[in-house]
Amino acid sequence: MALPLVWIGGLLASAFVVHEVVKPRLPVYKIEPLLGLPQMKWGDDSQIWLGMPMSVSMSNENFVEIDIFSLVFDMFYMNGDGDLLHLADIKDHNQASSTAATTANTNSNSTKPQALWQIPSRGNFSIDDTLFLSLESTLVWNLLWNSRFYSSLWQGSGSFWLPTTGVAHIKAGAARVPATLKIICDNFVENMVVQGLSCVLHDAQPGWSNLTDAALSLRNHALDKLKANTDGTILKEKVEQPPLKEQDLPNSGVPAEQA
């Protein structure tokens, strides 16, 4: 009976760290491209990934250190109606070349994975790294006919909004508790620098779930449920209009021959 009690205690500790420590304050980040030749990788998903050298900086206001072990992001843009369309996937250099870390890991301590980024508590973090990008095949064609994109560039003098969703495997706190985080962010792009402005935590679960499945689920949520605000940001749920009742219809209650 001792082993199940240990598991229960671990789950309770994980839930406490995820919901009471990590959830309140998400790190603020900035991503800036660096000069350098892009890399090409052929991923296990049969996609070609373009590696771009990037400078990544974050500011962590939490009282615990956060180690990021793997991450996947999706980028979106808005069509003329304010609906989101998928633009590209972004992965860390490990995820772009292997799917090994995307599966659920129930015993992460046994393999001793190395953290990609170690973000100190109550401090700033910066690193030069390579992030891999896989663009949708219809990207160029869709952007050519996207009036909202041109309007955003014109009004912002070359800057525009870039909504993202992301999933990360992390460990946080002195207990190094593993957790899977799902976040939705508004980003502002100016001079090719991506500045994270506002992020919300969509979900946080103890343990490392399947990264690919979690990212796809969050992407579908954004495409189905999120819509652009008037200022271009996306952190707004779509309002589903209730079906009209018979009494709300025009000429309701009027016989057909009198309508």
Residue pairs with C-beta under 8 A, 6 or more apart in sequence:
11 206
13 175
13 177
14 177
14 178
14 179
14 206
14 207
15 206
17 64
17 172
17 173
17 175
17 177
17 179
18 172
18 177
18 179
18 204
18 205
18 206
19 204
21 62
21 63
21 64
21 172
21 173
22 62
22 64
22 66
22 170
22 172
22 179
22 181
22 201
22 204
23 201
23 204
24 62
25 60
25 61
25 62
26 183
26 199
26 200
26 201
27 58
27 59
27 60
27 61
27 62
27 66
27 119
27 125
28 58
28 59
28 196
29 56
29 57
29 58
29 59
29 196
30 56
30 57
30 58
30 193
30 194
30 195
30 196
31 54
31 55
31 56
31 131
31 193
31 194
32 54
32 55
32 57
32 192
32 193
32 194
33 52
33 53
33 54
33 55
33 192
33 193
34 53
34 54
34 55
34 128
35 53
36 53
38 50
38 51
38 52
38 53
39 50
39 51
39 130
39 132
40 48
40 49
40 50
40 51
41 48
41 49
41 51
41 96
41 97
41 132
42 48
42 49
43 49
43 96
43 97
43 99
43 134
44 97
44 98
44 99
45 99
47 134
48 134
49 91
49 96
49 97
49 132
49 133
49 134
50 132
50 133
50 134
50 135
51 93
51 96
51 130
51 131
51 132
51 133
52 130
52 131
52 132
52 133
53 128
53 129
53 130
54 128
54 129
54 130
54 131
55 126
55 127
55 128
56 117
56 126
56 127
56 128
56 129
56 131
57 124
57 125
57 126
57 127
58 117
58 119
58 124
58 125
58 126
59 123
59 124
59 125
60 66
60 119
60 120
60 121
60 122
60 123
60 124
60 125
61 122
62 121
62 122
62 172
63 121
63 122
64 121
64 172
64 173
64 174
65 118
65 119
65 120
65 121
65 172
65 173
66 119
66 121
66 170
66 171
66 172
67 115
67 117
67 118
67 119
67 170
67 171
67 172
67 176
68 115
68 116
68 117
68 118
68 119
68 168
68 169
68 170
69 101
69 113
69 114
69 115
69 116
69 168
69 169
69 170
69 171
69 208
70 92
70 94
70 95
70 101
70 102
70 116
70 168
70 169
70 211
71 91
71 92
71 95
71 116
71 166
71 167
71 168
71 169
72 89
72 90
72 91
72 95
72 102
72 166
72 167
72 168
72 211
72 212
72 215
73 89
73 90
73 91
73 164
73 165
73 166
73 167
73 215
74 86
74 87
74 88
74 89
74 90
74 164
74 165
74 166
74 215
74 218
74 219
74 222
75 86
75 87
75 88
75 89
75 90
75 162
75 163
75 164
76 84
76 85
76 86
76 87
76 162
76 163
76 164
76 165
76 222
76 223
76 234
77 84
77 85
77 87
77 143
77 146
77 148
77 149
77 162
77 163
78 84
78 85
78 146
78 148
78 149
78 161
78 163
78 228
78 232
78 234
79 85
79 142
79 146
79 148
80 146
80 147
80 148
82 148
82 227
82 228
83 223
83 227
83 228
84 163
84 222
84 223
84 226
84 227
84 228
84 234
85 142
85 223
86 136
86 219
86 223
87 135
87 136
87 139
87 162
88 133
88 134
88 135
88 136
88 139
89 133
89 134
89 215
90 131
90 132
90 133
91 131
91 132
91 134
92 116
92 129
92 131
92 132
93 129
93 130
93 131
93 132
94 101
94 116
95 101
95 102
95 132
95 211
96 132
99 212
101 113
101 169
101 211
102 210
102 211
102 212
103 210
103 211
104 207
104 208
104 209
104 210
105 111
105 113
105 169
105 178
105 207
105 208
106 207
108 171
108 178
108 208
115 171
116 129
117 125
117 127
117 129
118 125
119 125
136 142
143 149
149 160
152 159
152 160
152 161
152 232
153 159
153 160
156 190
158 190
158 191
159 188
159 189
159 190
159 191
160 188
160 189
160 232
161 186
161 187
161 188
161 189
161 228
161 232
161 233
161 234
162 187
162 188
162 189
162 194
163 184
163 185
163 186
163 187
163 222
163 226
163 228
163 233
163 234
164 184
164 185
164 187
165 182
165 183
165 184
165 185
165 202
165 215
165 218
165 219
165 221
165 222
166 182
166 183
166 185
166 215
166 218
167 180
167 181
167 182
167 183
167 211
167 214
167 215
167 218
168 180
168 181
168 183
169 178
169 179
169 180
169 208
169 211
170 178
170 179
170 180
170 181
171 177
171 178
171 179
172 179
177 206
178 206
178 207
178 208
179 204
179 205
179 206
179 207
179 208
180 204
180 205
180 207
180 208
180 209
180 211
180 214
181 201
181 203
181 204
182 201
182 202
182 203
182 204
182 214
182 218
183 199
183 200
183 201
183 202
184 199
184 200
184 202
184 218
184 222
184 226
184 234
184 235
185 196
185 197
185 198
185 199
185 200
186 196
186 197
186 198
186 199
186 233
186 234
186 235
187 194
187 195
187 196
187 197
188 194
188 195
188 197
189 195
197 233
198 233
198 235
200 235
202 218
202 221
203 218
222 234
224 238
225 237
225 238
226 234
226 235
226 236
226 237
226 238
227 234
227 236
227 237
227 238
228 234
228 236
229 235
229 236
246 252
247 253
251 259
